[in-house]
């Protein structure tokens, strides 16, 4: 009976150690990868907002006939291309950040 209790206590202690190891691995992994990706995502979102603002300004200028049609078309085309590039980059970064969360190990798998 005493041996069974000791084995149970030992198993519980090992489980706690294993949980700490898994938590440390997850913390290191997310700490190493996420901040640079989050910073880059933030920068991309800022650029997207800026491009959308420029697009609105050109639309306003066109509406008040302050810019000719050819110039408007050219500028809008360039902005659209830049915006598409930034939106694609944003999607990729969001996917990487999401995948990083999925690769972490659940600590409830550590129970013995």
N, C-alpha and C positions, 0 to 999 in steps of 0.2 A: 504494500500500500504506500509506504514511504517512497519507494523507488518510482512508483507511478506519479506521485506528486512532484518529485524532483524532476522527472522527465518532462512533466507538464510545465513546470517553472522554467526549465532550460529552453523548451520550445518557445515559450512566450518571450523570453529574453532574446532569443535568436530572431524571432519575428520583429521585435522592436528595432534591433540592429539593422535588419534587412530593410525595414521601412525607412530608417534614417538614410541608408545608403541610396535607396531609390529616390528619396526626396532630394538628396544632394546632387545626384546625377541629373535629375530634371531641372533643378535650379541652375546648375552650371550650363546645361544645354540651352535653356531659355535665356539666360543672362549673356551667353556668348553670341547668340544669333539674333535675338529680337531687337535690342536697341538700335543697331545700325539699320535694320530693315524698317523699323518704326520711324527713324529719322528720315530715311529716304522716302518713305510713304508720305510723311508730312510735307516734305519738299515738293513731291509730285502733286499733292493736293493743292498746295499753294500756287504752283505753276498752272494747274488746271483752272483755278479760280481766276487767275490773272488773264488767261487766254479767253475765258468766258466774258470777262469784263471788257476786254478789247473788242470782242465780237459784238457785244451790245453797243459799244461806242460807234463802231462802223455802221451798224444798223441805224442808229440814231442819225448819224451824219447823212446816210443815204436817204432817210425819210425826209430830212429837211433840205434835200438837194444841195448839200454842201460838198458832195464828193461825186465824181462822175461814175457811170455804171461800170466801165472797164476797170478802173482802179478799185472800185468796191469789190468786183468779182475776183480780181487778183488777190487782194488782201484777205477776203473771206476764204478763198481756196487755201492760202498759206496757213491761215489760222486753223482751218478745219484739219489740215494735215498734221499740224503740231498738236492739236487737241487729241486727235486719234492716237498719235504716238504716246502721249502722256496717259491717256485712258488705258491703253494696252499695258503700259508699264505699271500703272496702278493696280490693274487686275492681277498681274503677275506677282507683285509684292504682297497683295492681300492673300493670294493663294499660298505663297511661301509661308506667310505668317500663320495661316490656318493649318497648313501641313505640319508646321513645327509643333503646334499644340497637339496634333494627332500622334506625333511620334514620341510623346512623353509617356513614361511608364506609369500605369495606375498603381498607387500605393496599396490598394486593397488586394493585389495579387500576392502580397508578401505574407499573408497569413499562413501559418504552418499548421 
